[in-house]
Amino acid sequence: MKNLNNILVIRTDRIGDVVLTTPVIKTLRKAYPMARISVLVSPSTKDLVQGNPYLDEIILDDREGAHRGFLGFLRLICDIRRGRFDVAFVYHTKRRYNLASFLAGIPHRVGYKNKKFGFLLNHPIKDIRSLGEKHEAQFSMDVLKEVGIEASDFDFFIPTNKDAEHWANHWLVSEDLKGEDFIAIHASSSNPQVCWPAQRFAKLIDSLQKHYSFKIVLIGSPQTTELYGDILRLTSQKPLNLGGQTSLAQTASLLRRCRLLISNDSGPVHLAAALGVPVIAIFVRNQPGVNPERWRPFSDKGIYLYSPKVVEVQEVLDNVERIFRKDHQEFFHW
């Protein structure tokens, strides 16, 4: 596809989805260096694209504010129409975005063919993501084949926020910590079904603090309050709890400074992997489409653990030890 002057990438879903699409943005910039490239995201993930040098514009779909309800949806369509986009890459293939890109008059609409108004896409792609045969980052890059772009450079970009960096440095000083003096743990998820049991996280935290000099820091959204309260009650050595106390940009700044992230299958896994931080991701399911092959940390410093029953605490501890003993990290799978 030639002569694309205005490009829109629609990625309005969650943290991991947005992170795993950042190589697409850079690839589009290389292919169309003079084009204006915009991204449509939700307010909750704005920190992941604000300051990206390959973007010209960020459009927010504020479904709790300006774009709420039917009139808000019409405002969103008007916001998109003003961009005079030549093409929309609809990665979040929901009715809302297939319809919005159509009504906004975007001539080329690329996305996955589905039953959610997928017939409005004039460049539909067969959706095989549910098979989970490759990583989500690879699926995302494959969409560009529809416009003739073949690429394999998975160069993730997470912007640095000066205010968040200042906050993180101040927090380290306040806790008498230095960079890589702590292990971050994300024990939550937007989907409770993917969570490792709180009792095992508590046992893991006690074991880590017994065997290592690193501090343990809990990170996560405000929705972690009850869960982290349970974990704190179950631990004999209390970790530092930042659950619900940091913005996404601040979380990224913390991860830049931690020695290791241990997490459920969730967004921070992909954020840490993109930042080059060692990460252990714990999976509790392996069904097609939500399997480790599709959602593992996409990094040579990433490890994922899965067991048909449940991952044991000792398996996590063994891999923590391997990370600390090695100069480089590899993938391990049980």
C-alpha positions as MATLAB code, in Angstrom:
seq = 'MKNLNNILVIRTDRIGDVVLTTPVIKTLRKAYPMARISVLVSPSTKDLVQGNPYLDEIILDDREGAHRGFLGFLRLICDIRRGRFDVAFVYHTKRRYNLASFLAGIPHRVGYKNKKFGFLLNHPIKDIRSLGEKHEAQFSMDVLKEVGIEASDFDFFIPTNKDAEHWANHWLVSEDLKGEDFIAIHASSSNPQVCWPAQRFAKLIDSLQKHYSFKIVLIGSPQTTELYGDILRLTSQKPLNLGGQTSLAQTASLLRRCRLLISNDSGPVHLAAALGVPVIAIFVRNQPGVNPERWRPFSDKGIYLYSPKVVEVQEVLDNVERIFRKDHQEFFHW';
ca = [
       0.000    0.000    0.000;
       1.604    3.246   -1.161;
       1.127    6.939   -0.439;
       0.019    6.593    3.174;
       0.288   10.079    4.631;
      -1.894    9.714    7.729;
      -1.826    6.457    9.682;
      -3.913    5.490   12.715;
      -3.122    2.577   15.033;
      -6.033    1.572   17.277;
      -4.883   -0.247   20.415;
      -7.365    0.612   23.155;
      -7.068   -2.490   25.279;
      -4.722   -3.274   28.181;
      -1.124   -2.674   29.221;
       0.420   -5.781   27.680;
      -1.423   -5.335   24.396;
      -0.156   -1.773   24.017;
       3.426   -2.694   24.956;
       3.479   -5.542   22.457;
       2.320   -3.208   19.677;
       5.124   -0.660   20.107;
       7.396   -2.465   17.580;
       4.606   -1.988   15.025;
       4.753    1.781   15.518;
       8.495    1.884   14.897;
       8.143   -0.386   11.866;
       5.495    1.905   10.386;
       7.772    4.909   10.923;
      10.587    3.160    9.056;
       8.266    2.214    6.197;
       6.618    5.654    5.977;
       9.158    8.154    7.353;
       7.206   11.209    6.169;
       3.779   10.036    7.299;
       1.849   11.377   10.252;
       1.352    8.455   12.640;
      -1.277    8.584   15.371;
      -2.346    6.079   17.985;
      -5.725    5.693   19.652;
      -5.440    4.335   23.203;
      -7.409    4.414   26.435;
      -6.436    6.957   29.132;
      -5.133    4.149   31.349;
      -2.317    3.305   28.926;
      -1.403    6.813   27.770;
       1.866    6.666   29.756;
       3.044    3.844   27.487;
       2.961    5.972   24.338;
       3.419    9.535   25.618;
       6.859   10.583   24.396;
       7.253    7.839   21.801;
       9.498    9.456   19.136;
       7.849    7.483   16.327;
       4.420    8.982   17.011;
       3.008   12.340   16.008;
      -0.266   12.246   17.889;
      -2.067   10.451   20.694;
      -5.853   10.248   20.631;
      -7.629    9.102   23.785;
     -10.891    7.201   23.862;
     -12.143    8.447   27.215;
     -15.136    6.169   27.757;
     -15.641    7.475   31.300;
     -15.597   11.110   30.203;
     -15.771   12.871   26.836;
     -16.522    9.711   24.855;
     -19.036    8.158   27.201;
     -22.349    6.935   25.825;
     -23.829    7.484   22.378;
     -22.997   11.195   22.162;
     -19.479   10.448   23.322;
     -19.146    7.838   20.605;
     -20.157   10.467   18.041;
     -17.462   12.776   19.472;
     -14.919    9.985   19.071;
     -15.906    9.559   15.431;
     -15.492   13.307   14.893;
     -12.085   13.232   16.608;
     -10.962   10.456   14.277;
     -12.481   12.085   11.194;
     -10.484   15.274   11.831;
      -7.303   13.250   11.349;
      -8.154   12.547    7.704;
      -6.492    9.160    8.041;
      -5.640    7.092    4.982;
      -5.505    3.829    6.910;
      -6.503    2.467   10.304;
      -4.870   -0.612   11.809;
      -7.605   -1.826   14.144;
      -5.819   -4.029   16.665;
      -8.643   -3.867   19.197;
     -11.225   -5.351   16.882;
     -14.404   -4.509   18.763;
     -17.675   -3.206   17.366;
     -16.860    0.264   18.670;
     -13.646    0.620   16.680;
     -14.644   -1.198   13.519;
     -17.706    1.044   13.350;
     -15.872    4.231   14.334;
     -13.164    3.809   11.687;
     -15.852    3.117    9.081;
     -18.044    6.096   10.019;
     -14.983    8.345   10.220;
     -14.482    7.694    6.514;
     -11.071    6.043    6.699;
     -10.618    4.490    3.244;
      -8.367    1.568    4.297;
      -9.397   -0.339    7.420;
      -7.136   -3.240    8.379;
      -8.015   -5.645   11.171;
      -9.059   -9.108   12.228;
     -12.221  -10.458   10.643;
     -14.749  -11.380   13.316;
     -18.429  -11.142   14.215;
     -17.976   -7.750   15.872;
     -18.757   -5.671   12.781;
     -15.743   -7.199   11.084;
     -17.592   -6.873    7.779;
     -16.828   -3.120    7.972;
     -13.119   -3.825    7.480;
     -12.127   -3.698    3.824;
      -8.777   -5.348    4.557;
      -9.896   -8.221    6.800;
      -7.360  -10.674    8.182;
      -8.178  -14.210    9.256;
      -8.005  -14.265   13.042;
      -5.999  -17.272   14.230;
      -4.832  -15.723   17.506;
      -7.133  -18.041   19.446;
      -4.913  -20.952   18.394;
      -1.997  -19.409   20.286;
       0.589  -20.730   17.833;
       2.896  -17.720   18.137;
       3.492  -14.747   20.384;
       1.093  -11.798   20.478;
       3.934   -9.476   19.419;
       4.380  -11.603   16.296;
       0.646  -11.616   15.593;
       0.690   -7.816   15.875;
       3.554   -7.473   13.432;
       1.892   -9.875   10.995;
      -0.975   -7.400   10.527;
       1.429   -5.155    8.609;
       1.782   -7.811    5.921;
      -1.627   -6.638    4.692;
       0.051   -3.413    3.509;
       3.148   -5.173    2.177;
       5.447   -4.711    5.169;
       7.536   -7.716    6.187;
       9.397   -7.039    9.435;
      10.968   -8.983   12.281;
      12.570   -6.185   14.320;
      10.826   -6.438   17.676;
      12.228   -3.264   19.157;
      10.004   -2.281   22.075;
       9.903    1.292   23.298;
       8.734    2.428   26.722;
       9.097    6.203   27.149;
      10.837    7.752   30.129;
       8.716   10.138   32.164;
      10.831   12.760   33.963;
       8.358   13.265   36.800;
       8.066    9.519   37.328;
      11.849    9.136   37.300;
      12.162   11.870   39.917;
       9.514   10.158   42.035;
      11.261    6.784   41.782;
      14.629    8.249   42.779;
      13.026   10.004   45.754;
      11.264    6.791   46.790;
      14.521    4.814   46.676;
      16.177    7.366   48.941;
      13.229    7.344   51.351;
      13.485    3.547   51.671;
      17.302    3.585   51.818;
      17.496    1.552   48.623;
      19.763    1.611   45.625;
      19.025    0.482   42.090;
      18.533   -3.298   41.829;
      18.277   -3.571   45.629;
      14.741   -4.886   45.422;
      12.587   -7.540   43.796;
       9.209   -6.403   42.479;
       6.196   -8.680   42.779;
       2.913   -8.247   40.939;
       0.489  -10.746   42.472;
      -2.670   -9.448   40.830;
      -4.282   -9.406   37.385;
      -7.287   -7.913   35.640;
      -8.457  -11.533   35.341;
      -8.572  -13.317   38.746;
      -8.538  -16.680   36.953;
      -4.868  -16.248   36.008;
      -3.687  -15.511   39.548;
      -1.317  -17.733   41.489;
      -2.734  -18.258   45.010;
      -2.057  -15.527   47.572;
      -0.779  -18.143   50.028;
       1.971  -19.131   47.609;
       2.981  -15.535   46.998;
       3.210  -15.043   50.771;
       5.367  -18.151   51.152;
       7.544  -17.009   48.254;
       8.024  -13.567   49.805;
       9.066  -15.041   53.161;
      11.509  -17.408   51.453;
      13.031  -14.640   49.321;
      13.533  -12.375   52.321;
      15.066  -15.252   54.280;
      17.599  -16.181   51.615;
      18.438  -12.827   49.988;
      19.251   -9.317   51.115;
      16.898   -7.783   48.556;
      13.814   -5.928   49.691;
      10.488   -7.135   48.296;
       8.112   -4.556   46.816;
       4.489   -5.240   45.882;
       3.292   -3.278   42.846;
      -0.105   -3.045   41.193;
      -3.299   -1.115   40.621;
      -5.785    0.133   43.243;
      -7.680   -3.135   42.733;
      -4.876   -4.945   44.604;
      -5.817   -3.492   48.012;
      -7.746   -6.492   49.341;
      -5.434   -9.097   47.812;
      -2.288   -7.427   49.097;
      -3.885   -7.093   52.518;
      -4.294  -10.875   52.526;
      -0.685  -11.399   51.449;
       0.615   -9.041   54.136;
      -1.342  -10.892   56.791;
       0.131  -14.196   55.624;
       3.772  -13.051   55.579;
       6.017  -13.075   58.612;
       8.407  -10.525   57.063;
       6.309   -7.740   55.601;
       7.224   -6.538   52.103;
       6.960   -2.915   51.036;
       3.499   -2.355   49.584;
       3.069    0.099   46.698;
      -0.118   -1.503   45.435;
      -2.447    1.197   44.156;
       0.035    3.966   44.942;
       1.800    4.424   41.613;
       0.842    5.594   38.154;
       1.733    3.465   35.156;
       4.692    5.749   34.409;
       5.891    5.402   38.013;
       5.518    1.630   37.805;
       7.732    1.641   34.705;
      10.312    3.739   36.562;
      10.281    1.278   39.459;
      10.711   -1.680   37.139;
      13.701    0.023   35.510;
      15.354   -0.043   38.940;
      14.403   -3.490   40.244;
      16.577   -6.577   40.153;
      13.749   -8.863   39.080;
       9.989   -8.948   38.570;
       7.935  -11.966   39.615;
       4.381  -11.751   38.347;
       1.210  -13.469   37.313;
       0.430  -13.572   33.599;
      -0.401   -9.854   33.346;
       0.592   -6.504   31.849;
       3.647   -5.782   34.043;
       5.281   -8.928   32.617;
       5.392   -7.330   29.174;
       6.352   -3.939   30.558;
       9.337   -5.428   32.408;
      10.361   -7.529   29.411;
      10.240   -4.470   27.148;
      12.444   -2.607   29.624;
      15.023   -5.408   29.608;
      14.318   -6.389   33.217;
      14.600  -10.062   34.246;
      11.112  -11.426   34.778;
       9.531  -14.658   35.964;
       5.942  -15.058   34.762;
       3.730  -17.616   36.495;
       0.998  -19.187   34.369;
      -1.937  -21.130   35.780;
      -3.533  -21.977   32.425;
      -2.382  -23.286   29.074;
      -5.477  -23.242   26.860;
      -5.073  -22.173   23.211;
      -5.108  -18.399   22.876;
      -4.274  -17.744   26.536;
      -1.242  -20.016   26.565;
       2.359  -19.155   27.495;
       3.468  -19.392   23.863;
       1.295  -16.367   23.094;
       1.726  -14.381   26.325;
       5.139  -15.291   27.772;
       7.648  -12.497   28.389;
       9.062  -11.724   24.935;
      12.635  -11.307   26.084;
      15.843  -13.274   26.487;
      15.655  -12.270   30.158;
      12.209  -13.791   30.539;
      11.250  -17.071   32.180;
       7.799  -18.550   32.307;
       6.604  -21.302   34.603;
       3.570  -23.476   34.103;
       2.314  -26.690   35.691;
      -0.896  -28.592   34.890;
      -1.604  -28.557   38.641;
       0.009  -25.507   40.178;
       3.497  -23.998   40.065;
       5.329  -24.789   43.291;
       7.071  -22.100   45.318;
      10.330  -24.014   45.081;
      10.207  -23.873   41.266;
      10.073  -20.088   41.451;
      12.902  -19.986   43.986;
      15.068  -22.253   41.835;
      14.679  -19.894   38.897;
      15.374  -16.834   41.018;
      18.647  -18.487   41.980;
      19.448  -19.251   38.342;
      18.879  -15.621   37.384;
      21.139  -14.378   40.153;
      23.862  -16.854   39.225;
      23.889  -16.240   35.481;
      25.320  -13.366   33.492;
      22.496  -13.814   30.989;
      19.007  -15.281   31.211;
      17.340  -18.029   29.246;
      13.849  -19.471   28.955;
      12.993  -22.353   31.259;
       9.758  -24.302   31.218;
       8.411  -26.981   33.514;
];
